Amino acid sequence: MRPGSPRALAVRILLEVERGGRTQLLLDWALDRLSWPERDRAYATHLVYGVLRRLRYLDFLLEPHLRKPERLPPQVRCILRLGAWEWLAGKADHARVSPWVEEAKKVSPRLAGLVNAVLRRLSLREAPECVRLSLPDWLCQAWQGFFGQVAFAEGFNEPAPLFVTAYRSVEGLKPGPIPDSYLWEGGKTDFSALGLQPQNPASLFAARLLSPVPGEKVLDLCGGAGLKAFYLAAKGAEVVSYDLNPRRQEAGEKTARKLGLRVIYLTQDLREPLSEKAKKVLLDAPCTGTGTFRSHPELRYRLAPEDPRRMAELQLKLLETAARATEEGGVLVYSVCTLTEEEGEGVARAFLARHPEFVPEPIACPFPALRSGLGVYVAPEGGLDGFYYLRLRKVNSRS
């Protein structure tokens, strides 16, 4: 991929995302191979994420000016969306229209006039809330019913700050919303060499809920590369991190060594029982990821209405494993980076109905909450990912 400009790169990335690619991976792969100045890299990123976060609303704004948009060449549709995004973001006409007309000439000269006309005729239209927020109707309606509102989803369409967890003292970092979390305002770098790990504060808080102390054993289930395990190990816990993906674990082991942390990685299908137990167990379960729409905007267009229920079935199986692995008197934390009822309170209710030996404990959450009671749902405000947390105490063995 050797595009000549950030605009051309944005078109290519959007086409690949339409074909099923992941935005972050595609951008990282492309920009790592281009010796562009930071300004151009940031511009390409701004264009791609801006369009994907507002995609449904942009198509709504373009709709009155296009008879059959589905018949346009995919590159031209991307160009129109990019031009519409710059208009929506407030860029002046003379600076935003001509460059996109030039891009259209490169891929479809006969349609350059159409691009010019459409981008100059754009105007605001009153849109249904779900369209304005660029959410699928089924999810938007589910949130309205469960949370009583959906305005919080505007947070998913804002720029994503980069938070890091610090494992060494680094000068000049702006503190994040919880201890050990900071806001990174520099460019891309070797974070682990600096003793830093990119991590959203909402993700870090799931590990903090275990209150780890030196020397105690902690099981990190579905740990992936071990981001939460890093924090637990940094507090002196003896951490065993389980996951089904050995490649992610290998990457995590390398990062742990660079950070000077010791984490034991074991590969296992966690639908099967473990051969060990601990007083503290963390299950950060796989989920639909609806709380990560800010950094993974393409997800909102790929989920189906049945996905939360399907994931909840898996999460309950994983919770069974976690429950067996929790010693009597111990703490089990369940977390997911999603905001659906099925994967949060729905899983909690189903699990507790089967396991009277577990009792929910209150959570003093430092983040704005969408809903609390049986666990806590975190609102995606101030750069936070949306999360659900449930902390349980195993008070006695099942008879």
C-alpha positions as CSV (number, residue, x, y, z in Angstrom):
1,M,0.0,0.0,0.0
2,R,1.8,3.1,-1.3
3,P,-0.8,5.9,-1.4
4,G,0.4,9.3,-2.3
5,S,-1.6,11.3,0.3
6,P,-3.5,10.9,3.5
7,R,-6.8,11.3,1.5
8,A,-5.8,8.4,-0.8
9,L,-4.9,6.3,2.2
10,A,-8.2,7.0,3.9
11,V,-10.1,5.8,0.8
12,R,-8.1,2.6,0.7
13,I,-8.5,1.9,4.4
14,L,-12.3,2.5,4.3
15,L,-12.5,0.1,1.3
16,E,-10.7,-2.6,3.3
17,V,-12.9,-2.0,6.3
18,E,-15.9,-2.5,4.1
19,R,-14.4,-5.9,3.1
20,G,-14.2,-6.9,6.7
21,G,-10.8,-5.5,7.9
22,R,-10.2,-4.0,11.3
23,T,-9.6,-0.2,11.3
24,Q,-6.9,-0.1,13.9
25,L,-4.8,-2.9,12.4
26,L,-5.1,-1.6,8.9
27,L,-4.1,1.9,9.9
28,D,-1.2,0.7,12.0
29,W,0.0,-1.6,9.3
30,A,-0.1,1.1,6.6
31,L,1.3,4.0,8.7
32,D,4.2,1.8,9.9
33,R,5.3,1.5,6.3
34,L,5.1,5.1,5.4
35,S,7.6,7.7,6.4
36,W,5.1,10.5,6.7
37,P,5.3,13.4,9.1
38,E,3.1,13.2,12.2
39,R,0.7,15.8,10.7
40,D,-0.1,13.6,7.7
41,R,-0.4,10.5,9.8
42,A,-2.8,12.3,12.2
43,Y,-4.9,13.6,9.3
44,A,-5.3,10.1,7.7
45,T,-6.4,8.8,11.1
46,H,-8.8,11.7,11.6
47,L,-10.5,11.0,8.3
48,V,-10.9,7.3,8.7
49,Y,-12.2,7.3,12.2
50,G,-14.4,10.4,11.6
51,V,-16.2,8.7,8.7
52,L,-16.6,5.3,10.5
53,R,-17.9,6.9,13.7
54,R,-20.5,8.9,11.7
55,L,-21.1,6.6,8.8
56,R,-24.8,6.2,9.1
57,Y,-25.4,9.9,9.6
58,L,-23.2,10.8,6.7
59,D,-25.1,8.5,4.4
60,F,-28.3,10.1,5.6
61,L,-26.9,13.6,4.7
62,L,-25.8,12.4,1.3
63,E,-29.0,10.5,0.5
64,P,-31.1,13.4,-0.9
65,H,-28.4,14.2,-3.5
66,L,-27.9,10.6,-4.8
67,R,-30.5,8.7,-6.8
68,K,-29.0,5.2,-6.3
69,P,-25.9,5.5,-4.1
70,E,-25.5,1.7,-3.9
71,R,-24.7,1.7,-7.7
72,L,-21.7,4.1,-7.3
73,P,-18.2,2.6,-7.4
74,P,-17.1,1.9,-3.8
75,Q,-14.2,4.3,-4.1
76,V,-16.5,7.1,-5.1
77,R,-18.9,6.4,-2.2
78,C,-15.9,6.5,0.2
79,I,-14.8,9.9,-1.3
80,L,-18.3,11.3,-0.8
81,R,-18.4,10.1,2.8
82,L,-15.0,11.6,3.4
83,G,-15.9,14.9,1.9
84,A,-19.2,15.0,3.8
85,W,-17.3,14.2,7.1
86,E,-15.0,17.2,6.5
87,W,-18.0,19.4,5.8
88,L,-19.7,18.1,9.0
89,A,-16.5,18.8,11.0
90,G,-16.5,22.4,9.8
91,K,-13.9,22.5,7.1
92,A,-14.3,25.4,4.7
93,D,-15.7,24.7,1.2
94,H,-12.7,25.8,-0.8
95,A,-10.4,23.6,1.3
96,R,-12.5,20.4,1.4
97,V,-14.3,20.1,-2.0
98,S,-11.5,20.4,-4.6
99,P,-9.2,17.8,-3.1
100,W,-11.9,15.2,-3.0
101,V,-12.9,16.1,-6.6
102,E,-9.2,15.4,-7.5
103,E,-9.3,12.1,-5.8
104,A,-12.5,11.2,-7.7
105,K,-10.7,12.0,-11.0
106,K,-8.1,9.4,-10.2
107,V,-10.6,6.6,-9.7
108,S,-13.6,7.6,-11.8
109,P,-13.1,10.8,-13.9
110,R,-16.7,10.7,-15.2
111,L,-18.1,11.0,-11.7
112,A,-15.9,13.9,-10.6
113,G,-18.6,16.4,-11.5
114,L,-21.1,14.5,-9.3
115,V,-18.7,14.5,-6.4
116,N,-18.2,18.3,-6.8
117,A,-22.0,19.0,-7.0
118,V,-23.0,16.8,-4.1
119,L,-20.3,18.1,-1.7
120,R,-21.3,21.7,-2.5
121,R,-25.0,21.1,-1.9
122,L,-24.8,19.4,1.5
123,S,-27.0,20.7,4.2
124,L,-28.0,19.6,7.7
125,R,-31.1,17.5,8.1
126,E,-33.1,16.5,11.1
127,A,-32.3,12.9,11.7
128,P,-33.8,10.2,14.1
129,E,-31.6,9.9,17.1
130,C,-30.3,6.4,16.2
131,V,-29.3,7.7,12.7
132,R,-27.7,10.8,14.2
133,L,-25.6,8.7,16.5
134,S,-24.8,6.2,13.8
135,L,-26.1,3.2,15.7
136,P,-27.9,0.2,14.4
137,D,-31.6,0.5,15.2
138,W,-31.8,-2.7,17.2
139,L,-29.0,-1.7,19.5
140,C,-30.1,1.9,19.9
141,Q,-33.6,0.7,20.8
142,A,-32.3,-1.9,23.3
143,W,-30.2,0.8,25.0
144,Q,-33.2,3.2,25.1
145,G,-35.3,0.5,26.8
146,F,-32.6,-0.7,29.3
147,F,-30.9,2.6,30.2
148,G,-33.8,4.9,29.5
149,Q,-31.7,7.0,27.1
150,V,-29.1,6.7,24.4
151,A,-27.5,10.1,24.5
152,F,-24.4,8.6,26.2
153,A,-23.5,7.0,22.8
154,E,-22.4,10.4,21.6
155,G,-19.2,9.6,23.5
156,F,-18.4,6.9,21.0
157,N,-18.2,9.5,18.2
158,E,-15.7,11.7,19.9
159,P,-11.9,11.5,19.4
160,A,-10.2,8.7,21.4
161,P,-7.5,9.9,23.8
162,L,-4.7,7.5,24.5
163,F,-4.4,6.4,28.1
164,V,-1.4,4.4,29.4
165,T,-0.9,2.5,32.6
166,A,2.5,3.4,34.2
167,Y,4.8,0.7,35.7
168,R,7.7,3.2,36.2
169,S,7.9,6.8,37.0
170,V,7.6,8.9,33.8
171,E,7.8,12.7,34.0
172,G,5.4,15.0,32.3
173,L,2.4,12.7,32.1
174,K,-1.1,14.0,32.7
175,P,-2.9,12.0,35.4
176,G,-5.9,9.9,34.2
177,P,-9.1,9.3,36.1
178,I,-7.7,6.6,38.5
179,P,-4.3,5.9,40.0
180,D,-1.6,4.5,37.7
181,S,-3.5,5.7,34.6
182,Y,-2.2,8.6,32.6
183,L,-3.0,10.4,29.4
184,W,-0.4,10.1,26.7
185,E,-0.2,13.2,24.5
186,G,2.9,12.3,22.4
187,G,3.3,10.3,19.2
188,K,3.7,6.6,18.7
189,T,6.6,5.1,20.6
190,D,8.0,2.0,22.3
191,F,5.7,2.2,25.3
192,S,7.0,-0.9,27.1
193,A,10.5,0.4,26.9
194,L,9.3,3.5,28.9
195,G,7.5,1.3,31.4
196,L,4.1,2.2,30.0
197,Q,1.3,0.1,28.6
198,P,-1.6,1.6,26.5
199,Q,-4.8,0.7,28.4
200,N,-8.1,2.3,28.9
201,P,-8.8,3.2,32.5
202,A,-12.1,1.3,32.4
203,S,-10.1,-1.8,31.5
204,L,-7.5,-1.2,34.3
205,F,-10.3,-0.7,36.9
206,A,-11.4,-4.3,36.4
207,A,-8.1,-5.5,37.7
208,R,-8.1,-3.0,40.5
209,L,-11.4,-4.5,41.8
210,L,-9.4,-7.5,43.0
211,S,-7.3,-5.3,45.4
212,P,-4.2,-7.5,44.9
213,V,-1.6,-7.7,47.6
214,P,2.0,-9.0,47.4
215,G,2.4,-12.8,47.4
216,E,-1.2,-13.8,46.9
217,K,-2.2,-16.0,43.9
218,V,-4.5,-14.5,41.3
219,L,-6.0,-16.2,38.3
220,D,-6.5,-14.0,35.2
221,L,-9.0,-15.8,32.9
222,C,-9.5,-15.0,29.2
223,G,-6.4,-12.7,29.8
224,G,-5.3,-12.4,26.2
225,A,-1.9,-10.7,26.2
226,G,-2.2,-10.1,29.9
227,L,-2.8,-6.3,30.2
228,K,-4.8,-6.7,33.4
229,A,-2.3,-9.4,34.6
230,F,0.5,-6.8,34.3
231,Y,-1.2,-4.6,36.8
232,L,-1.8,-7.5,39.2
233,A,1.8,-8.6,38.9
234,A,3.1,-5.1,39.4
235,K,1.2,-5.1,42.8
236,G,3.2,-8.2,43.8
237,A,0.6,-10.9,43.1
238,E,1.6,-14.3,41.7
239,V,-0.5,-14.2,38.5
240,V,-1.4,-17.1,36.3
241,S,-3.0,-15.8,33.0
242,Y,-5.2,-18.3,31.0
243,D,-6.3,-17.8,27.4
244,L,-7.1,-19.9,24.3
245,N,-4.9,-17.9,22.0
246,P,-1.2,-18.7,22.3
247,R,-0.1,-16.0,19.9
248,R,-1.6,-13.3,22.0
249,Q,0.1,-14.9,25.1
250,E,3.5,-15.0,23.4
251,A,3.2,-11.2,22.6
252,G,2.1,-10.6,26.2
253,E,5.2,-12.5,27.5
254,K,7.5,-10.3,25.5
255,T,5.8,-7.2,26.8
256,A,5.9,-8.4,30.4
257,R,9.6,-9.0,30.2
258,K,10.2,-5.5,28.9
259,L,8.1,-4.1,31.7
260,G,10.1,-6.2,34.2
261,L,7.0,-8.1,35.3
262,R,6.4,-11.9,35.9
263,V,3.3,-13.4,34.6
264,I,2.7,-17.2,34.1
265,Y,0.9,-17.9,30.8
266,L,-1.1,-21.1,30.3
267,T,-3.1,-21.9,27.2
268,Q,-6.5,-23.6,27.8
269,D,-10.1,-23.7,26.6
270,L,-11.8,-22.1,29.6
271,R,-15.1,-23.9,29.0
272,E,-13.2,-26.8,30.7
273,P,-12.4,-26.8,34.4
274,L,-9.0,-25.6,35.7
275,S,-6.7,-27.8,37.7
276,E,-6.1,-25.0,40.3
277,K,-7.9,-22.5,42.5
278,A,-7.2,-19.1,44.0
279,K,-8.7,-16.7,46.5
280,K,-8.9,-14.0,43.7
281,V,-10.1,-14.7,40.2
282,L,-10.7,-12.3,37.3
283,L,-12.8,-13.2,34.3
284,D,-12.6,-10.5,31.6
285,A,-14.8,-12.4,29.2
286,P,-15.1,-12.2,25.4
287,C,-18.0,-10.1,24.5
288,T,-19.7,-8.1,21.7
289,G,-17.5,-5.1,22.5
290,T,-20.2,-2.5,22.3
291,G,-18.3,-0.4,24.9
292,T,-15.4,0.0,22.5
293,F,-17.2,1.7,19.6
294,R,-15.0,4.7,19.9
295,S,-11.7,2.9,19.1
296,H,-13.3,0.1,17.0
297,P,-16.1,2.0,15.2
298,E,-16.6,-0.7,12.5
299,L,-18.0,-3.1,15.2
300,R,-21.3,-1.3,15.4
301,Y,-22.1,-2.1,11.8
302,R,-21.2,-5.8,12.1
303,L,-23.1,-6.9,15.1
304,A,-26.4,-8.7,14.8
305,P,-29.3,-8.6,17.2
306,E,-28.7,-12.2,18.3
307,D,-25.0,-11.6,19.1
308,P,-25.5,-10.5,22.7
309,R,-27.5,-13.5,23.6
310,R,-25.0,-15.8,21.9
311,M,-22.1,-14.3,23.7
312,A,-24.0,-14.5,27.0
313,E,-24.3,-18.2,26.6
314,L,-20.5,-18.4,26.3
315,Q,-19.9,-16.0,29.2
316,L,-22.0,-18.2,31.5
317,K,-19.9,-21.2,30.6
318,L,-16.8,-19.3,31.4
319,L,-18.2,-18.1,34.7
320,E,-18.9,-21.7,35.7
321,T,-15.1,-22.4,35.3
322,A,-14.3,-19.2,37.2
323,A,-16.6,-20.1,40.0
324,R,-15.1,-23.6,40.4
325,A,-11.6,-21.9,40.5
326,T,-12.5,-19.5,43.3
327,E,-11.7,-20.7,46.8
328,E,-14.2,-20.3,49.6
329,G,-14.1,-16.8,51.0
330,G,-12.5,-15.6,47.8
331,V,-13.4,-12.9,45.3
332,L,-14.5,-13.4,41.7
333,V,-14.6,-10.3,39.4
334,Y,-16.6,-10.6,36.1
335,S,-16.1,-7.8,33.6
336,V,-17.0,-7.2,29.9
337,C,-16.3,-4.2,27.7
338,T,-19.9,-4.1,26.5
339,L,-23.1,-2.4,27.6
340,T,-25.8,-4.9,26.7
341,E,-28.3,-6.2,29.2
342,E,-27.7,-9.8,28.1
343,E,-24.0,-9.8,28.7
344,G,-24.1,-7.8,32.0
345,E,-27.0,-8.0,34.4
346,G,-28.5,-10.9,32.4
347,V,-25.4,-13.0,32.9
348,A,-25.3,-11.9,36.6
349,R,-28.9,-12.9,37.2
350,A,-28.5,-16.3,35.5
351,F,-25.3,-17.1,37.3
352,L,-26.5,-16.1,40.8
353,A,-29.7,-18.2,40.3
354,R,-27.5,-21.2,40.0
355,H,-24.9,-20.2,42.6
356,P,-26.3,-19.1,46.0
357,E,-22.8,-19.5,47.4
358,F,-21.8,-16.3,45.6
359,V,-22.9,-12.9,47.0
360,P,-22.6,-9.6,45.0
361,E,-20.4,-6.9,46.7
362,P,-20.9,-3.2,46.2
363,I,-18.5,-1.4,43.8
364,A,-17.3,2.1,44.5
365,C,-16.9,3.1,40.9
366,P,-14.9,6.3,40.2
367,F,-16.4,6.6,36.7
368,P,-19.8,8.0,35.6
369,A,-22.3,5.1,35.8
370,L,-25.1,4.4,33.3
371,R,-26.7,1.9,35.7
372,S,-25.8,0.3,39.0
373,G,-27.2,-2.2,41.4
374,L,-26.4,-5.7,40.3
375,G,-23.0,-4.7,39.0
376,V,-22.1,-1.3,37.4
377,Y,-22.3,-0.1,33.8
378,V,-19.7,2.6,33.0
379,A,-20.7,5.4,30.6
380,P,-18.4,6.0,27.7
381,E,-17.5,9.6,28.7
382,G,-14.2,11.4,28.8
383,G,-12.5,8.8,26.6
384,L,-13.6,5.9,28.8
385,D,-14.7,2.6,27.2
386,G,-18.1,1.4,28.2
387,F,-17.7,-1.5,30.7
388,Y,-19.7,-3.7,33.0
389,Y,-18.3,-5.0,36.4
390,L,-19.6,-7.5,38.8
391,R,-17.7,-8.4,42.0
392,L,-18.8,-11.5,43.9
393,R,-17.7,-13.1,47.2
394,K,-17.8,-16.9,47.6
395,V,-19.3,-17.3,51.1
396,N,-19.8,-21.0,51.3
397,S,-19.4,-24.2,49.3
398,R,-22.4,-25.6,47.5
399,S,-24.1,-28.5,49.2
